[in-house]
Amino acid sequence: MTLKFVKRSLPLFVLAIAFITNSAVSSQEDKPVEQVRKNIQALKGLPDSQFMPLMNYFNASLGVRCT
Protein backbone atom coordinates (compact mmCIF):
# COMPACT_ATOMS: atom_id res chain seq x y z
CA MET A 1 0.00 0.00 0.00
CA THR A 2 1.19 3.43 -0.73
CA LEU A 3 1.05 6.23 1.79
CA LYS A 4 -1.21 8.22 -0.54
CA PHE A 5 -3.79 5.42 -0.58
CA VAL A 6 -3.73 5.14 3.21
CA LYS A 7 -4.17 8.90 3.64
CA ARG A 8 -7.14 8.93 1.25
CA SER A 9 -8.80 5.85 2.74
CA LEU A 10 -8.40 6.67 6.42
CA PRO A 11 -11.27 9.21 6.69
CA LEU A 12 -13.67 6.81 4.97
CA PHE A 13 -12.63 3.99 7.27
CA VAL A 14 -13.09 6.14 10.38
CA LEU A 15 -16.52 7.31 9.23
CA ALA A 16 -17.60 3.77 8.43
CA ILE A 17 -16.57 2.59 11.90
CA ALA A 18 -18.38 5.54 13.50
CA PHE A 19 -21.51 4.78 11.49
CA ILE A 20 -21.45 1.09 12.43
CA THR A 21 -20.83 1.89 16.09
CA ASN A 22 -23.61 4.47 16.14
CA SER A 23 -25.98 1.98 14.52
CA ALA A 24 -25.23 -0.65 17.13
CA VAL A 25 -25.93 1.59 20.13
CA SER A 26 -28.80 3.65 18.76
CA SER A 27 -31.89 3.82 20.88
CA GLN A 28 -35.05 2.01 19.85
CA GLU A 29 -37.05 5.09 20.83
CA ASP A 30 -35.61 7.18 17.98
CA LYS A 31 -38.19 8.88 15.82
CA PRO A 32 -37.98 8.30 12.07
CA VAL A 33 -36.00 11.01 10.31
CA GLU A 34 -39.00 12.22 8.30
CA GLN A 35 -40.77 13.14 11.56
CA VAL A 36 -37.82 15.20 12.83
CA ARG A 37 -36.44 16.84 9.67
CA LYS A 38 -38.00 18.49 6.64
CA ASN A 39 -37.89 17.43 2.98
CA ILE A 40 -36.71 13.85 3.52
CA GLN A 41 -37.59 11.76 0.49
CA ALA A 42 -35.10 8.92 0.10
CA LEU A 43 -34.24 7.92 3.66
CA LYS A 44 -37.71 7.46 5.14
CA GLY A 45 -37.82 5.11 8.10
CA LEU A 46 -34.20 5.74 9.09
CA PRO A 47 -33.81 6.59 12.79
CA ASP A 48 -32.88 10.25 13.27
CA SER A 49 -29.78 9.33 15.30
CA GLN A 50 -28.33 7.63 12.20
CA PHE A 51 -29.10 10.46 9.78
CA MET A 52 -26.12 12.79 10.37
CA PRO A 53 -23.51 10.00 10.53
CA LEU A 54 -24.89 8.68 7.24
CA MET A 55 -24.76 12.13 5.63
CA ASN A 56 -21.17 12.56 6.85
CA TYR A 57 -20.31 9.20 5.30
CA PHE A 58 -21.85 10.33 1.98
CA ASN A 59 -19.83 13.57 2.13
CA ALA A 60 -16.55 11.74 2.66
CA SER A 61 -17.31 9.06 0.09
CA LEU A 62 -18.16 11.58 -2.61
CA GLY A 63 -15.29 13.89 -1.72
CA VAL A 64 -17.59 16.88 -1.29
CA ARG A 65 -18.24 19.28 1.54
CA CYS A 66 -21.85 20.02 2.39
CA THR A 67 -22.59 22.96 4.64
N, C-alpha and C positions, 0 to 999 in steps of 0.2 A: 504494500500500500504506500502510496505517496503521501507526503505531508499535506499537500493541497487537497487531496481527497478526504483525508481525516478532518481537516479544518472545515470543509464544506458540509460534511456529513454529521458532524457533532451536534449542531443546533437541532437538526431534524431528529436525531436519536434522543436528545434530551427532551424535546417536546413530545415525542411518542411515549417515552417512559412516563412523563408527567400526565399525559392523557390517560394512559392505562391505569396508573395509580389513582387518579381522580375518579375514574370509572368504577374502580373496585371499592372505594370507600364512600361513594355518593349515597346520600340519604334516600330512602324510599319515599319520603314525604315531599320530594321535589315536585314542583309544579311543572307541567310541560312548558317548553320555551314559548309556544304561541300564546300562552296565557300571561306571560310575564313581559314579553317584548313585542314590538309592533312589526308588521310587514314580514313575518316569517312564512315562507312558502314551501321551502324544500326540506326543512328539518323538523317538521311537525312530529310531536310525540317524544322528542328528545328532552331529557330532563334539563332544566335551566342551568344546573351546576356544571353540566358538561358542555354547554354552548361556547363559552369563551375559550376554554382549552382547545376545543375543536377548531374555532376560528383562528386561533394562534397557530395551530398545526397547519391549516390551509395557507396562512400567510407565509410561513417558513418554507413549506413545500413548493409554493409557486414563486418564491423569491420576490415577493412584493411587500409593501408596507402599507397597511390600511390604518387610517387614523379617523 
